Amino acid sequence: MSFLRHGMSLIILMAFVVFAAARHPSLSRDTTMDFAKRAVSELSDEQRSRIFDGVMRISDAPVTEVAAPEVAGSLPEDVPMQDLPSGITRDIPAVRGHKFVKFDDRILVVSSEGRLVVAMIPRYKLLP
């Protein structure tokens, strides 16, 4: 239950930031993106595990062979991004509007605007 409450609080806070940015030109689009990046980077271990498991279940998601950029780095234009599963975006509001890229040893959560890597979920941290 606290998981849902946390998610709802995050949605309300993000909506407030977007509304404030729209009403006040002094708050730039970058300010809104910075907030979204922080919200995604603060995912709990449970949320990261849920994203990892959900993405790994997609059998036709290609495994990218290029070197993975770091968090806050840009994903090269030639690397295809995939939509996150709808169950994940429904359960974890912070990743709505984001995409993923699957690597052999990690998953990157990428902002669909600007192709900025906002979270990295390594395989090794999720093993028991």
C-alpha positions in Angstrom: 0.0 0.0 0.0 2.8 2.4 0.8 4.2 1.7 -2.7 1.0 3.0 -4.3 0.9 6.0 -1.9 4.5 6.8 -2.8 3.7 6.5 -6.6 0.7 8.8 -6.3 2.7 11.4 -4.3 5.3 11.3 -7.1 2.7 11.8 -9.8 1.2 14.8 -7.9 4.6 16.3 -7.4 5.6 15.9 -11.0 2.3 17.4 -12.1 2.9 20.4 -9.9 6.4 20.9 -11.4 5.1 20.6 -14.9 2.2 23.0 -14.2 4.5 25.5 -12.5 6.9 25.4 -15.4 4.1 26.0 -17.8 2.8 29.0 -15.8 6.2 30.5 -15.1 8.6 31.0 -18.0 11.5 31.4 -15.6 11.2 27.7 -14.9 12.7 26.1 -18.0 12.1 22.8 -19.6 15.5 21.7 -18.3 14.2 22.2 -14.7 11.3 19.9 -15.4 13.6 17.3 -17.1 16.0 17.6 -14.1 13.2 16.7 -11.7 12.1 13.7 -13.9 15.7 12.4 -14.0 16.0 12.7 -10.2 12.6 10.9 -9.8 13.7 8.0 -12.0 17.2 7.8 -10.4 15.6 7.4 -7.0 13.8 4.2 -7.9 13.7 1.7 -5.0 15.4 -1.7 -5.3 12.0 -3.3 -5.6 11.0 -1.0 -8.5 14.4 -1.6 -10.3 13.9 -5.3 -9.9 10.3 -5.0 -11.3 11.6 -3.1 -14.3 14.5 -5.6 -14.9 12.2 -8.6 -14.6 9.5 -7.1 -16.9 12.0 -6.2 -19.6 13.8 -9.5 -19.4 10.5 -11.3 -20.1 10.2 -9.5 -23.4 11.7 -12.2 -25.6 11.8 -10.2 -28.8 13.6 -7.1 -27.3 17.0 -6.9 -29.0 20.1 -7.0 -27.0 22.2 -4.0 -27.9 25.9 -4.7 -28.7 27.4 -1.2 -28.4 29.1 0.1 -25.3 26.5 1.3 -22.8 26.6 5.0 -21.9 26.6 6.0 -18.2 23.7 7.6 -16.4 23.3 11.2 -17.6 25.0 10.3 -20.8 23.3 10.4 -24.2 22.3 7.2 -26.0 23.6 7.2 -29.6 21.0 8.0 -32.3 21.5 4.6 -34.0 20.7 2.6 -30.9 17.0 1.6 -31.0 14.9 2.2 -27.9 11.9 0.1 -26.8 8.7 0.9 -25.0 8.6 -0.2 -21.4 5.8 -2.8 -20.7 2.5 -1.1 -19.9 2.3 -3.0 -16.5 5.6 -1.4 -15.5 4.6 2.1 -16.5 1.2 1.6 -14.7 2.8 0.4 -11.5 5.9 2.7 -11.5 4.7 6.2 -12.6 8.2 7.7 -12.5 9.1 5.8 -15.7 6.1 6.8 -17.7 7.2 8.3 -21.0 10.6 6.6 -20.8 12.0 3.9 -23.0 14.5 1.1 -22.3 17.5 -0.4 -24.0 18.5 -4.0 -23.2 22.2 -4.9 -22.9 23.7 -8.3 -22.0 24.5 -7.2 -18.5 22.2 -4.3 -17.8 19.1 -2.3 -18.8 19.1 1.4 -19.4 16.0 3.5 -18.8 16.2 6.4 -21.3 14.2 9.6 -21.6 12.4 9.5 -24.9 13.1 13.3 -25.3 16.8 13.8 -25.8 17.8 10.1 -25.4 19.3 10.8 -22.0 20.1 7.8 -19.8 18.2 8.4 -16.6 18.7 5.0 -14.8 20.9 1.9 -15.2 19.8 -1.4 -13.7 22.7 -3.9 -13.7 22.0 -7.6 -13.7 24.5 -8.5 -10.9 22.8 -6.4 -8.2 19.5 -8.2 -8.7 20.9 -11.7 -8.1 20.1 -13.3 -4.7 
